[in-house]
Amino acid sequence: MFTTSFWILAVWLIINGIWTCFATKNQDLMKWFGWINVIAIVWGFWAFYGAVSVASLTGWFTTVNWVNVVLAICQFYLAYRHMPATRNS
């Protein structure tokens, strides 16, 4: 479970990070992915502290979990920031 969770979360982090870099103005999708990332964070820390760890992945798993936390903070900032209304003329 530890190794499977690590690889799922690592792939999610890469896809989510790339998507976040290219879709910073889409606040609705940023909210969705931010909340999905919260679920991934809870799952990641639960798997890290609840499953039998694999020594070679422990450092990487911790890194993936904390980078997900930072990414979620950035996503929530981008999702809930106030954007002035655009004027179509």
Backbone bond lengths (Angstrom), bond angles and torsions (degrees), N, CA, C in turn:
res aa  C-N    CA-C-N  psi(-1)  N-CA   C-N-CA  omega(-1)  CA-C   N-CA-C  phi
1 M - - - 1.444 - - 1.520 110.94 -
2 F 1.322 117.15 -37.68 1.457 121.80 -178.56 1.527 110.87 -61.25
3 T 1.322 116.47 -49.11 1.467 121.06 -177.66 1.523 111.46 -68.32
4 T 1.323 117.22 -42.47 1.464 120.74 178.89 1.513 111.11 -62.91
5 S 1.319 117.05 -44.65 1.463 120.53 177.91 1.517 111.44 -62.03
6 F 1.326 116.21 -40.50 1.462 119.40 179.11 1.516 111.05 -59.45
7 W 1.331 117.59 -49.25 1.453 120.11 -176.45 1.518 112.41 -67.83
8 I 1.313 118.20 -36.89 1.468 120.37 176.40 1.525 109.79 -63.90
9 L 1.317 116.99 -45.66 1.463 120.09 179.75 1.525 112.26 -68.16
10 A 1.319 118.21 -34.86 1.464 120.75 178.27 1.529 110.90 -66.55
11 V 1.324 117.47 -43.40 1.468 120.65 177.61 1.529 109.72 -65.37
12 W 1.340 117.58 -42.21 1.451 121.58 177.19 1.526 110.79 -59.53
13 L 1.316 117.62 -42.68 1.463 121.34 179.82 1.524 110.95 -61.26
14 I 1.303 118.14 -43.17 1.465 121.25 -179.50 1.521 110.85 -65.91
15 I 1.322 117.18 -49.15 1.468 120.77 180.00 1.520 110.39 -62.77
16 N 1.315 117.04 -46.02 1.456 121.98 -178.26 1.526 111.16 -66.04
17 G 1.327 117.78 -39.53 1.458 120.86 179.12 1.515 112.33 -65.69
18 I 1.327 116.65 -43.58 1.468 120.24 177.78 1.518 110.35 -64.32
19 W 1.327 116.38 -44.55 1.462 120.22 179.89 1.519 110.66 -61.56
20 T 1.314 118.20 -41.11 1.464 122.33 -179.28 1.528 111.09 -63.20
21 C 1.298 117.51 -36.97 1.472 120.70 179.92 1.521 112.34 -66.97
22 F 1.321 118.38 -30.91 1.453 121.29 -175.31 1.528 114.21 -98.44
23 A 1.316 119.48 -14.17 1.473 121.15 -175.65 1.517 111.43 -123.34
24 T 1.318 118.14 44.96 1.461 120.36 -175.10 1.527 113.47 -70.83
25 K 1.313 118.57 -17.96 1.466 120.26 -178.03 1.522 113.37 -95.33
26 N 1.312 118.44 -8.05 1.460 121.55 179.69 1.533 108.52 -90.31
27 Q 1.327 115.70 91.72 1.460 120.05 -173.25 1.522 113.00 -69.28
28 D 1.316 118.40 -34.81 1.467 119.74 -179.36 1.523 111.47 -64.75
29 L 1.311 117.14 -47.24 1.460 119.44 178.58 1.520 111.52 -68.54
30 M 1.331 116.59 -32.79 1.461 120.22 178.15 1.538 110.14 -63.73
31 K 1.335 116.92 -37.81 1.474 120.74 176.30 1.519 110.75 -63.30
32 W 1.342 116.56 -45.83 1.458 120.18 179.73 1.515 111.63 -59.46
33 F 1.327 115.95 -49.42 1.456 119.04 -178.07 1.521 111.90 -69.95
34 G 1.330 117.81 -29.49 1.461 119.90 174.76 1.518 111.43 -63.13
35 W 1.326 116.62 -44.90 1.468 119.92 -179.67 1.525 111.62 -71.37
36 I 1.336 117.32 -35.28 1.467 119.70 173.97 1.522 109.50 -63.61
37 N 1.326 116.62 -37.00 1.456 120.81 178.57 1.530 111.12 -66.15
38 V 1.327 118.18 -33.55 1.469 120.89 175.53 1.526 109.84 -62.10
39 I 1.324 116.44 -42.19 1.463 120.26 177.13 1.532 110.04 -62.69
40 A 1.334 116.65 -41.30 1.468 120.30 178.28 1.527 110.94 -64.08
41 I 1.323 117.22 -36.30 1.470 121.17 179.06 1.529 110.53 -66.19
42 V 1.320 116.17 -46.51 1.468 119.90 178.93 1.524 110.04 -61.52
43 W 1.318 116.44 -45.46 1.460 121.03 178.23 1.530 110.69 -61.84
44 G 1.325 117.12 -42.68 1.464 120.51 -178.88 1.513 112.99 -62.58
45 F 1.337 116.86 -46.80 1.460 119.04 179.55 1.522 111.48 -70.32
46 W 1.339 116.89 -33.88 1.463 119.52 176.92 1.531 110.05 -64.86
47 A 1.332 117.01 -44.01 1.465 120.34 179.53 1.527 110.68 -67.12
48 F 1.334 117.10 -37.41 1.460 120.11 -178.16 1.519 111.42 -66.45
49 Y 1.330 116.93 -45.17 1.464 119.70 -176.74 1.524 113.62 -90.89
50 G 1.348 117.83 -16.63 1.453 119.92 -175.88 1.500 115.49 -102.00
51 A 1.312 117.83 -21.14 1.465 120.73 -177.40 1.520 109.71 -100.89
52 V 1.301 114.94 163.45 1.459 120.25 175.82 1.522 107.45 -72.24
53 S 1.318 116.57 120.89 1.459 119.99 -173.20 1.522 112.08 -80.38
54 V 1.315 113.79 157.08 1.455 122.73 173.91 1.524 105.61 -106.65
55 A 1.319 116.85 120.23 1.460 121.71 -170.26 1.523 113.10 -56.10
56 S 1.314 118.36 -35.99 1.456 120.20 -176.36 1.529 112.59 -73.67
57 L 1.322 117.94 -18.62 1.465 121.19 -178.85 1.525 113.69 -104.02
58 T 1.298 119.02 -4.97 1.458 121.33 -173.42 1.528 112.39 -58.70
59 G 1.310 117.56 -47.98 1.460 120.83 179.62 1.512 112.61 -65.56
60 W 1.326 116.12 -42.04 1.457 119.93 178.94 1.525 111.59 -67.12
61 F 1.316 117.19 -38.02 1.460 120.94 179.56 1.527 109.98 -63.89
62 T 1.310 116.70 -43.84 1.461 120.56 177.45 1.523 110.71 -61.20
63 T 1.320 116.60 -42.41 1.459 120.65 178.82 1.517 111.66 -62.85
64 V 1.323 117.52 -45.48 1.468 121.22 179.00 1.521 110.17 -61.01
65 N 1.329 117.88 -42.52 1.463 120.33 179.78 1.528 111.52 -61.94
66 W 1.325 117.85 -45.84 1.463 119.87 -176.69 1.523 112.50 -74.80
67 V 1.318 117.99 -30.60 1.471 119.59 173.99 1.528 109.47 -68.13
68 N 1.330 117.83 -35.78 1.464 120.93 174.25 1.527 111.01 -62.26
69 V 1.315 117.72 -38.23 1.464 121.01 177.83 1.535 109.87 -62.75
70 V 1.323 117.01 -47.10 1.466 120.80 179.73 1.529 110.57 -63.42
71 L 1.331 117.09 -41.77 1.455 120.89 178.35 1.522 111.38 -63.33
72 A 1.318 117.82 -39.79 1.464 120.85 178.18 1.521 110.82 -64.53
73 I 1.316 117.95 -40.09 1.464 121.07 177.32 1.525 110.07 -61.56
74 C 1.323 116.81 -44.63 1.471 120.42 177.78 1.528 111.10 -62.93
75 Q 1.321 116.79 -41.51 1.463 120.40 179.76 1.522 111.37 -64.38
76 F 1.312 117.76 -42.74 1.461 119.46 179.05 1.521 111.42 -67.87
77 Y 1.318 117.40 -34.91 1.464 119.61 175.67 1.524 109.87 -63.23
78 L 1.323 117.17 -47.60 1.459 120.82 -179.61 1.526 112.16 -67.56
79 A 1.324 117.34 -31.75 1.461 121.00 -177.07 1.519 112.70 -77.32
80 Y 1.314 117.48 -36.28 1.454 120.06 -173.38 1.525 113.92 -108.47
81 R 1.315 117.44 11.58 1.464 119.46 176.75 1.518 109.44 -73.95
82 H 1.286 115.34 157.22 1.457 120.96 178.94 1.511 108.31 -86.76
83 M 1.314 115.12 121.78 1.459 119.78 177.00 1.527 107.82 -111.38
84 P 1.322 117.27 127.95 1.473 118.56 179.43 1.519 111.03 -63.32
85 A 1.320 114.81 147.20 1.464 119.68 -179.57 1.524 109.80 -65.19
86 T 1.310 115.77 138.73 1.457 119.27 177.99 1.511 109.63 -85.71
87 R 1.270 115.52 150.40 1.438 121.03 -177.24 1.522 109.34 -109.07
88 N 1.297 116.36 122.22 1.471 120.92 178.64 1.519 108.77 -96.85
89 S 1.306 115.57 111.49 1.480 118.13 176.46 1.496 111.59 -142.07
